[in-house]
Amino acid sequence: MRIINRIKASEDFALTIKKGKAQRDQSYVIHFSENELNYIRVGISVSSKLGNAVARNHIKRQIRSMCDSLIEYNNHSFDIVIVAKQNYLNNSYNDNKESLRKLLHFCR
């Protein structure tokens, strides 16, 4: 995921969560809203309840990798915030990827 496709500012996270729509399953909560840009931006949030900093960064890297294979960044104009839930740790990488794929389908 390129830097331009990441949401970094906390204001952008808050705006997407407040104004956007949400979809949930056992592993994720996804908030999405349209933006004025010509590309998709993705923000990832992992709670400290899921582990220490090393574990949280590992989860974020996994989710970024999943997003790279599932999202075509230049086809839509959305901001997406992905929040990993506790059940993420109980599933395999492929199960989590399939779950994310199903939730991202609602963003279109």
Phi and psi in radians as a Rosetta constraint file:
Dihedral C 1 N 2 CA 2 C 2 CIRCULARHARMONIC -1.284 0.35
Dihedral N 2 CA 2 C 2 N 3 CIRCULARHARMONIC 2.749 0.35
Dihedral C 2 N 3 CA 3 C 3 CIRCULARHARMONIC -1.045 0.35
Dihedral N 3 CA 3 C 3 N 4 CIRCULARHARMONIC -0.632 0.35
Dihedral C 3 N 4 CA 4 C 4 CIRCULARHARMONIC -1.117 0.35
Dihedral N 4 CA 4 C 4 N 5 CIRCULARHARMONIC -0.405 0.35
Dihedral C 4 N 5 CA 5 C 5 CIRCULARHARMONIC -1.652 0.35
Dihedral N 5 CA 5 C 5 N 6 CIRCULARHARMONIC 0.229 0.35
Dihedral C 5 N 6 CA 6 C 6 CIRCULARHARMONIC -1.912 0.35
Dihedral N 6 CA 6 C 6 N 7 CIRCULARHARMONIC 2.483 0.35
Dihedral C 6 N 7 CA 7 C 7 CIRCULARHARMONIC -1.609 0.35
Dihedral N 7 CA 7 C 7 N 8 CIRCULARHARMONIC 2.137 0.35
Dihedral C 7 N 8 CA 8 C 8 CIRCULARHARMONIC -1.967 0.35
Dihedral N 8 CA 8 C 8 N 9 CIRCULARHARMONIC -0.656 0.35
Dihedral C 8 N 9 CA 9 C 9 CIRCULARHARMONIC -1.319 0.35
Dihedral N 9 CA 9 C 9 N 10 CIRCULARHARMONIC 2.387 0.35
Dihedral C 9 N 10 CA 10 C 10 CIRCULARHARMONIC -1.129 0.35
Dihedral N 10 CA 10 C 10 N 11 CIRCULARHARMONIC -0.486 0.35
Dihedral C 10 N 11 CA 11 C 11 CIRCULARHARMONIC -1.135 0.35
Dihedral N 11 CA 11 C 11 N 12 CIRCULARHARMONIC -0.678 0.35
Dihedral C 11 N 12 CA 12 C 12 CIRCULARHARMONIC -1.187 0.35
Dihedral N 12 CA 12 C 12 N 13 CIRCULARHARMONIC -0.676 0.35
Dihedral C 12 N 13 CA 13 C 13 CIRCULARHARMONIC -1.047 0.35
Dihedral N 13 CA 13 C 13 N 14 CIRCULARHARMONIC -0.875 0.35
Dihedral C 13 N 14 CA 14 C 14 CIRCULARHARMONIC -1.094 0.35
Dihedral N 14 CA 14 C 14 N 15 CIRCULARHARMONIC -0.724 0.35
Dihedral C 14 N 15 CA 15 C 15 CIRCULARHARMONIC -1.141 0.35
Dihedral N 15 CA 15 C 15 N 16 CIRCULARHARMONIC -0.735 0.35
Dihedral C 15 N 16 CA 16 C 16 CIRCULARHARMONIC -1.132 0.35
Dihedral N 16 CA 16 C 16 N 17 CIRCULARHARMONIC -0.721 0.35
Dihedral C 16 N 17 CA 17 C 17 CIRCULARHARMONIC -1.200 0.35
Dihedral N 17 CA 17 C 17 N 18 CIRCULARHARMONIC -0.716 0.35
Dihedral C 17 N 18 CA 18 C 18 CIRCULARHARMONIC -1.277 0.35
Dihedral N 18 CA 18 C 18 N 19 CIRCULARHARMONIC -0.809 0.35
Dihedral C 18 N 19 CA 19 C 19 CIRCULARHARMONIC -1.589 0.35
Dihedral N 19 CA 19 C 19 N 20 CIRCULARHARMONIC -0.353 0.35
Dihedral C 19 N 20 CA 20 C 20 CIRCULARHARMONIC -1.521 0.35
Dihedral N 20 CA 20 C 20 N 21 CIRCULARHARMONIC 3.081 0.35
Dihedral C 20 N 21 CA 21 C 21 CIRCULARHARMONIC -1.616 0.35
Dihedral N 21 CA 21 C 21 N 22 CIRCULARHARMONIC 2.834 0.35
Dihedral C 21 N 22 CA 22 C 22 CIRCULARHARMONIC -2.295 0.35
Dihedral N 22 CA 22 C 22 N 23 CIRCULARHARMONIC 2.573 0.35
Dihedral C 22 N 23 CA 23 C 23 CIRCULARHARMONIC -2.290 0.35
Dihedral N 23 CA 23 C 23 N 24 CIRCULARHARMONIC 2.516 0.35
Dihedral C 23 N 24 CA 24 C 24 CIRCULARHARMONIC -2.309 0.35
Dihedral N 24 CA 24 C 24 N 25 CIRCULARHARMONIC 2.671 0.35
Dihedral C 24 N 25 CA 25 C 25 CIRCULARHARMONIC -2.594 0.35
Dihedral N 25 CA 25 C 25 N 26 CIRCULARHARMONIC -2.842 0.35
Dihedral C 25 N 26 CA 26 C 26 CIRCULARHARMONIC -1.244 0.35
Dihedral N 26 CA 26 C 26 N 27 CIRCULARHARMONIC -0.479 0.35
Dihedral C 26 N 27 CA 27 C 27 CIRCULARHARMONIC -1.824 0.35
Dihedral N 27 CA 27 C 27 N 28 CIRCULARHARMONIC -0.390 0.35
Dihedral C 27 N 28 CA 28 C 28 CIRCULARHARMONIC -2.457 0.35
Dihedral N 28 CA 28 C 28 N 29 CIRCULARHARMONIC 2.759 0.35
Dihedral C 28 N 29 CA 29 C 29 CIRCULARHARMONIC -2.154 0.35
Dihedral N 29 CA 29 C 29 N 30 CIRCULARHARMONIC 2.229 0.35
Dihedral C 29 N 30 CA 30 C 30 CIRCULARHARMONIC -2.072 0.35
Dihedral N 30 CA 30 C 30 N 31 CIRCULARHARMONIC 2.180 0.35
Dihedral C 30 N 31 CA 31 C 31 CIRCULARHARMONIC -1.892 0.35
Dihedral N 31 CA 31 C 31 N 32 CIRCULARHARMONIC 2.371 0.35
Dihedral C 31 N 32 CA 32 C 32 CIRCULARHARMONIC -2.516 0.35
Dihedral N 32 CA 32 C 32 N 33 CIRCULARHARMONIC 2.536 0.35
Dihedral C 32 N 33 CA 33 C 33 CIRCULARHARMONIC -2.617 0.35
Dihedral N 33 CA 33 C 33 N 34 CIRCULARHARMONIC 2.718 0.35
Dihedral C 33 N 34 CA 34 C 34 CIRCULARHARMONIC -1.269 0.35
Dihedral N 34 CA 34 C 34 N 35 CIRCULARHARMONIC 2.608 0.35
Dihedral C 34 N 35 CA 35 C 35 CIRCULARHARMONIC -2.168 0.35
Dihedral N 35 CA 35 C 35 N 36 CIRCULARHARMONIC 3.053 0.35
Dihedral C 35 N 36 CA 36 C 36 CIRCULARHARMONIC -1.590 0.35
Dihedral N 36 CA 36 C 36 N 37 CIRCULARHARMONIC 0.037 0.35
Dihedral C 36 N 37 CA 37 C 37 CIRCULARHARMONIC -1.564 0.35
Dihedral N 37 CA 37 C 37 N 38 CIRCULARHARMONIC 3.008 0.35
Dihedral C 37 N 38 CA 38 C 38 CIRCULARHARMONIC -1.790 0.35
Dihedral N 38 CA 38 C 38 N 39 CIRCULARHARMONIC 0.406 0.35
Dihedral C 38 N 39 CA 39 C 39 CIRCULARHARMONIC -2.646 0.35
Dihedral N 39 CA 39 C 39 N 40 CIRCULARHARMONIC 2.915 0.35
Dihedral C 39 N 40 CA 40 C 40 CIRCULARHARMONIC -1.581 0.35
Dihedral N 40 CA 40 C 40 N 41 CIRCULARHARMONIC 2.410 0.35
Dihedral C 40 N 41 CA 41 C 41 CIRCULARHARMONIC -2.032 0.35
Dihedral N 41 CA 41 C 41 N 42 CIRCULARHARMONIC 2.473 0.35
Dihedral C 41 N 42 CA 42 C 42 CIRCULARHARMONIC -2.200 0.35
Dihedral N 42 CA 42 C 42 N 43 CIRCULARHARMONIC 2.330 0.35
Dihedral C 42 N 43 CA 43 C 43 CIRCULARHARMONIC -2.084 0.35
Dihedral N 43 CA 43 C 43 N 44 CIRCULARHARMONIC 2.471 0.35
Dihedral C 43 N 44 CA 44 C 44 CIRCULARHARMONIC -2.120 0.35
Dihedral N 44 CA 44 C 44 N 45 CIRCULARHARMONIC 2.297 0.35
Dihedral C 44 N 45 CA 45 C 45 CIRCULARHARMONIC -2.165 0.35
Dihedral N 45 CA 45 C 45 N 46 CIRCULARHARMONIC 2.236 0.35
Dihedral C 45 N 46 CA 46 C 46 CIRCULARHARMONIC -2.251 0.35
Dihedral N 46 CA 46 C 46 N 47 CIRCULARHARMONIC 2.123 0.35
Dihedral C 46 N 47 CA 47 C 47 CIRCULARHARMONIC -1.247 0.35
Dihedral N 47 CA 47 C 47 N 48 CIRCULARHARMONIC 2.673 0.35
Dihedral C 47 N 48 CA 48 C 48 CIRCULARHARMONIC -1.179 0.35
Dihedral N 48 CA 48 C 48 N 49 CIRCULARHARMONIC -0.208 0.35
Dihedral C 48 N 49 CA 49 C 49 CIRCULARHARMONIC -1.196 0.35
Dihedral N 49 CA 49 C 49 N 50 CIRCULARHARMONIC -0.323 0.35
Dihedral C 49 N 50 CA 50 C 50 CIRCULARHARMONIC -1.515 0.35
Dihedral N 50 CA 50 C 50 N 51 CIRCULARHARMONIC -0.091 0.35
Dihedral C 50 N 51 CA 51 C 51 CIRCULARHARMONIC 2.522 0.35
Dihedral N 51 CA 51 C 51 N 52 CIRCULARHARMONIC -3.053 0.35
Dihedral C 51 N 52 CA 52 C 52 CIRCULARHARMONIC -1.334 0.35
Dihedral N 52 CA 52 C 52 N 53 CIRCULARHARMONIC -3.084 0.35
Dihedral C 52 N 53 CA 53 C 53 CIRCULARHARMONIC -1.069 0.35
Dihedral N 53 CA 53 C 53 N 54 CIRCULARHARMONIC -0.660 0.35
Dihedral C 53 N 54 CA 54 C 54 CIRCULARHARMONIC -1.113 0.35
Dihedral N 54 CA 54 C 54 N 55 CIRCULARHARMONIC -0.787 0.35
Dihedral C 54 N 55 CA 55 C 55 CIRCULARHARMONIC -1.150 0.35
Dihedral N 55 CA 55 C 55 N 56 CIRCULARHARMONIC -0.735 0.35
Dihedral C 55 N 56 CA 56 C 56 CIRCULARHARMONIC -1.128 0.35
Dihedral N 56 CA 56 C 56 N 57 CIRCULARHARMONIC -0.723 0.35
Dihedral C 56 N 57 CA 57 C 57 CIRCULARHARMONIC -1.159 0.35
Dihedral N 57 CA 57 C 57 N 58 CIRCULARHARMONIC -0.606 0.35
Dihedral C 57 N 58 CA 58 C 58 CIRCULARHARMONIC -1.091 0.35
Dihedral N 58 CA 58 C 58 N 59 CIRCULARHARMONIC -0.758 0.35
Dihedral C 58 N 59 CA 59 C 59 CIRCULARHARMONIC -1.100 0.35
Dihedral N 59 CA 59 C 59 N 60 CIRCULARHARMONIC -0.760 0.35
Dihedral C 59 N 60 CA 60 C 60 CIRCULARHARMONIC -1.091 0.35
Dihedral N 60 CA 60 C 60 N 61 CIRCULARHARMONIC -0.711 0.35
Dihedral C 60 N 61 CA 61 C 61 CIRCULARHARMONIC -1.115 0.35
Dihedral N 61 CA 61 C 61 N 62 CIRCULARHARMONIC -0.696 0.35
Dihedral C 61 N 62 CA 62 C 62 CIRCULARHARMONIC -1.095 0.35
Dihedral N 62 CA 62 C 62 N 63 CIRCULARHARMONIC -0.793 0.35
Dihedral C 62 N 63 CA 63 C 63 CIRCULARHARMONIC -1.149 0.35
Dihedral N 63 CA 63 C 63 N 64 CIRCULARHARMONIC -0.692 0.35
Dihedral C 63 N 64 CA 64 C 64 CIRCULARHARMONIC -1.058 0.35
Dihedral N 64 CA 64 C 64 N 65 CIRCULARHARMONIC -0.722 0.35
Dihedral C 64 N 65 CA 65 C 65 CIRCULARHARMONIC -1.106 0.35
Dihedral N 65 CA 65 C 65 N 66 CIRCULARHARMONIC -0.730 0.35
Dihedral C 65 N 66 CA 66 C 66 CIRCULARHARMONIC -1.087 0.35
Dihedral N 66 CA 66 C 66 N 67 CIRCULARHARMONIC -0.762 0.35
Dihedral C 66 N 67 CA 67 C 67 CIRCULARHARMONIC -1.087 0.35
Dihedral N 67 CA 67 C 67 N 68 CIRCULARHARMONIC -0.687 0.35
Dihedral C 67 N 68 CA 68 C 68 CIRCULARHARMONIC -1.071 0.35
Dihedral N 68 CA 68 C 68 N 69 CIRCULARHARMONIC -0.608 0.35
Dihedral C 68 N 69 CA 69 C 69 CIRCULARHARMONIC -1.520 0.35
Dihedral N 69 CA 69 C 69 N 70 CIRCULARHARMONIC -0.298 0.35
Dihedral C 69 N 70 CA 70 C 70 CIRCULARHARMONIC -1.814 0.35
Dihedral N 70 CA 70 C 70 N 71 CIRCULARHARMONIC -0.417 0.35
Dihedral C 70 N 71 CA 71 C 71 CIRCULARHARMONIC -1.951 0.35
Dihedral N 71 CA 71 C 71 N 72 CIRCULARHARMONIC 2.344 0.35
Dihedral C 71 N 72 CA 72 C 72 CIRCULARHARMONIC -1.708 0.35
Dihedral N 72 CA 72 C 72 N 73 CIRCULARHARMONIC 1.816 0.35
Dihedral C 72 N 73 CA 73 C 73 CIRCULARHARMONIC -1.154 0.35
Dihedral N 73 CA 73 C 73 N 74 CIRCULARHARMONIC -0.449 0.35
Dihedral C 73 N 74 CA 74 C 74 CIRCULARHARMONIC -1.727 0.35
Dihedral N 74 CA 74 C 74 N 75 CIRCULARHARMONIC 0.105 0.35
Dihedral C 74 N 75 CA 75 C 75 CIRCULARHARMONIC -1.659 0.35
Dihedral N 75 CA 75 C 75 N 76 CIRCULARHARMONIC -0.314 0.35
Dihedral C 75 N 76 CA 76 C 76 CIRCULARHARMONIC -2.390 0.35
Dihedral N 76 CA 76 C 76 N 77 CIRCULARHARMONIC 2.995 0.35
Dihedral C 76 N 77 CA 77 C 77 CIRCULARHARMONIC -2.147 0.35
Dihedral N 77 CA 77 C 77 N 78 CIRCULARHARMONIC 1.480 0.35
Dihedral C 77 N 78 CA 78 C 78 CIRCULARHARMONIC -2.350 0.35
Dihedral N 78 CA 78 C 78 N 79 CIRCULARHARMONIC 2.654 0.35
Dihedral C 78 N 79 CA 79 C 79 CIRCULARHARMONIC -1.875 0.35
Dihedral N 79 CA 79 C 79 N 80 CIRCULARHARMONIC 2.276 0.35
Dihedral C 79 N 80 CA 80 C 80 CIRCULARHARMONIC -2.200 0.35
Dihedral N 80 CA 80 C 80 N 81 CIRCULARHARMONIC 2.259 0.35
Dihedral C 80 N 81 CA 81 C 81 CIRCULARHARMONIC -1.988 0.35
Dihedral N 81 CA 81 C 81 N 82 CIRCULARHARMONIC 2.130 0.35
Dihedral C 81 N 82 CA 82 C 82 CIRCULARHARMONIC -1.866 0.35
Dihedral N 82 CA 82 C 82 N 83 CIRCULARHARMONIC 2.142 0.35
Dihedral C 82 N 83 CA 83 C 83 CIRCULARHARMONIC -1.962 0.35
Dihedral N 83 CA 83 C 83 N 84 CIRCULARHARMONIC 2.080 0.35
Dihedral C 83 N 84 CA 84 C 84 CIRCULARHARMONIC -1.403 0.35
Dihedral N 84 CA 84 C 84 N 85 CIRCULARHARMONIC 2.384 0.35
Dihedral C 84 N 85 CA 85 C 85 CIRCULARHARMONIC -1.822 0.35
Dihedral N 85 CA 85 C 85 N 86 CIRCULARHARMONIC 2.979 0.35
Dihedral C 85 N 86 CA 86 C 86 CIRCULARHARMONIC -0.983 0.35
Dihedral N 86 CA 86 C 86 N 87 CIRCULARHARMONIC -0.630 0.35
Dihedral C 86 N 87 CA 87 C 87 CIRCULARHARMONIC -1.179 0.35
Dihedral N 87 CA 87 C 87 N 88 CIRCULARHARMONIC -0.245 0.35
Dihedral C 87 N 88 CA 88 C 88 CIRCULARHARMONIC -0.960 0.35
Dihedral N 88 CA 88 C 88 N 89 CIRCULARHARMONIC -0.671 0.35
Dihedral C 88 N 89 CA 89 C 89 CIRCULARHARMONIC -1.207 0.35
Dihedral N 89 CA 89 C 89 N 90 CIRCULARHARMONIC -0.392 0.35
Dihedral C 89 N 90 CA 90 C 90 CIRCULARHARMONIC -1.492 0.35
Dihedral N 90 CA 90 C 90 N 91 CIRCULARHARMONIC -0.237 0.35
Dihedral C 90 N 91 CA 91 C 91 CIRCULARHARMONIC -1.828 0.35
Dihedral N 91 CA 91 C 91 N 92 CIRCULARHARMONIC 2.781 0.35
Dihedral C 91 N 92 CA 92 C 92 CIRCULARHARMONIC -1.347 0.35
Dihedral N 92 CA 92 C 92 N 93 CIRCULARHARMONIC 2.927 0.35
Dihedral C 92 N 93 CA 93 C 93 CIRCULARHARMONIC -1.007 0.35
Dihedral N 93 CA 93 C 93 N 94 CIRCULARHARMONIC -0.803 0.35
Dihedral C 93 N 94 CA 94 C 94 CIRCULARHARMONIC -1.155 0.35
Dihedral N 94 CA 94 C 94 N 95 CIRCULARHARMONIC -0.660 0.35
Dihedral C 94 N 95 CA 95 C 95 CIRCULARHARMONIC -1.128 0.35
Dihedral N 95 CA 95 C 95 N 96 CIRCULARHARMONIC -0.747 0.35
Dihedral C 95 N 96 CA 96 C 96 CIRCULARHARMONIC -1.138 0.35
Dihedral N 96 CA 96 C 96 N 97 CIRCULARHARMONIC -0.662 0.35
Dihedral C 96 N 97 CA 97 C 97 CIRCULARHARMONIC -1.147 0.35
Dihedral N 97 CA 97 C 97 N 98 CIRCULARHARMONIC -0.750 0.35
Dihedral C 97 N 98 CA 98 C 98 CIRCULARHARMONIC -1.128 0.35
Dihedral N 98 CA 98 C 98 N 99 CIRCULARHARMONIC -0.698 0.35
Dihedral C 98 N 99 CA 99 C 99 CIRCULARHARMONIC -1.080 0.35
Dihedral N 99 CA 99 C 99 N 100 CIRCULARHARMONIC -0.759 0.35
Dihedral C 99 N 100 CA 100 C 100 CIRCULARHARMONIC -1.138 0.35
Dihedral N 100 CA 100 C 100 N 101 CIRCULARHARMONIC -0.703 0.35
Dihedral C 100 N 101 CA 101 C 101 CIRCULARHARMONIC -1.036 0.35
Dihedral N 101 CA 101 C 101 N 102 CIRCULARHARMONIC -0.746 0.35
Dihedral C 101 N 102 CA 102 C 102 CIRCULARHARMONIC -1.139 0.35
Dihedral N 102 CA 102 C 102 N 103 CIRCULARHARMONIC -0.707 0.35
Dihedral C 102 N 103 CA 103 C 103 CIRCULARHARMONIC -1.241 0.35
Dihedral N 103 CA 103 C 103 N 104 CIRCULARHARMONIC -0.644 0.35
Dihedral C 103 N 104 CA 104 C 104 CIRCULARHARMONIC -1.197 0.35
Dihedral N 104 CA 104 C 104 N 105 CIRCULARHARMONIC -0.376 0.35
Dihedral C 104 N 105 CA 105 C 105 CIRCULARHARMONIC -1.070 0.35
Dihedral N 105 CA 105 C 105 N 106 CIRCULARHARMONIC -0.515 0.35
Dihedral C 105 N 106 CA 106 C 106 CIRCULARHARMONIC -1.291 0.35
Dihedral N 106 CA 106 C 106 N 107 CIRCULARHARMONIC -0.297 0.35
Dihedral C 106 N 107 CA 107 C 107 CIRCULARHARMONIC -1.308 0.35
Dihedral N 107 CA 107 C 107 N 108 CIRCULARHARMONIC -0.213 0.35
